[in-house]
Amino acid sequence: MGGKMILQQNLLGFIGGILFTVSMMFFSTTSSQAGWREDVQVFKIGIVSDRERSVAIRQIEPFRAALSQAIDMPVSVFVYRKFRGLINAQSNKKIQYGVYTASSFATAWAKCKCIKPVAAAKLTGGALKYHSILIVRKDRISKLSELKGKRIAISGKNSLSGYIVPKKELDGKDLRFVDLPGKPDDTVIVGAGTTSSSRKLFQGGLVDGLFGWATLDMVAADSVAGEGASAGTFFNLTNINQMDASELKIIWKSKPIFTGPHAIAVSVPKVFENKIGNFLLNLYDSQPRAYDSVENYRGGGFAEVELSDYQPLIDIIDARDKIADAAQTK
């Protein structure tokens, strides 16, 4: 009998110890969350817009109000003209949340390693990934090896799908991309300034091809342009520039590129991260007006993403920045 009582007492003591540990963990977590909320006071989100600040803030107001309700905190919006400003703000802990392109997120993470992606908006049609592609005229080029001595249009050197990714994947593989004028065997890159100008150069026959993008997950790299391409550069060439699809061909596509994420500071407690994640994943269906106010170009709803999804881009950006830093120190 005495042994049984001792066993019961030990069991009760063990259970009590567990309950005490759990309660202390809960208290510690709750206290940490309260401390973070008290320190932050106002949850700050950053966006990039070329509109007047008042117009941009008015446009995103439905999203701001919905997010504030979801996390039960005041939310303020900060507008930046360029992604450099957004990156610096989050790197310097002036904001807790940023709306990024894929390349700007990779740049921000490579700079401070202080942010993490929560979710990314899918393209209209539901694709979360896209490809950089090379479109050419069939009568001029039929395969990559024939790019030597040809001219390829790009919108600009900061374009992810239009220059950064294709240069990384193709430059040096029996090809050498250079600016004008170039040598006979060089593939000359012609900067057009904008995507529409790039298409016009190609349409007018002033270049032999152009880099762009499309959602082509089901299309082989050597397929005829248009099969499965429901958005992107090919779509615009045939629908806006009125080019004949039968005269065009995609001779290369890159590895998949994820769309840009909404990212939070790593200092944001897990409970708030979960609230924000659930909020974004349900936003398209539950509050379409709030969704459209922040993602008016990508109308497919949000999907979960992880840091590893952007690692290939981070590696590209990191290598590029190291080369640039080395060049400045010479």
Secondary structure, 3 states (H helix, E strand, C coil): CHHHHHHHHHHHHHHHHHHHHHHHHHHHHHHHHHHHHHHHCCEEEEEECCCCHHHHHHHHHHHHHHHHHHHCCCEEEEEECCHHHHHHHHHCCCCCEEECCHHHHHHHHHHHCCEEEEEEECCCCCCCEEEEEEEEECCCCCCHHHHCCCEEEECCCCCHHHHHHHHHHHCCCCCCEEECCCCCCCEEEEECCCHHHHHHHHHCCCCCEEEEEECCCCCCCCCCCCCCCCCEHHHHHHHCCCCCHHHEEEEEECCCEECCEEEEECCCCHHHHHHHHHHHHHHHHHCHHHHHHHCCCCCCCEEECCHHHHHHHHHHHHHHHHHHHHHHHC
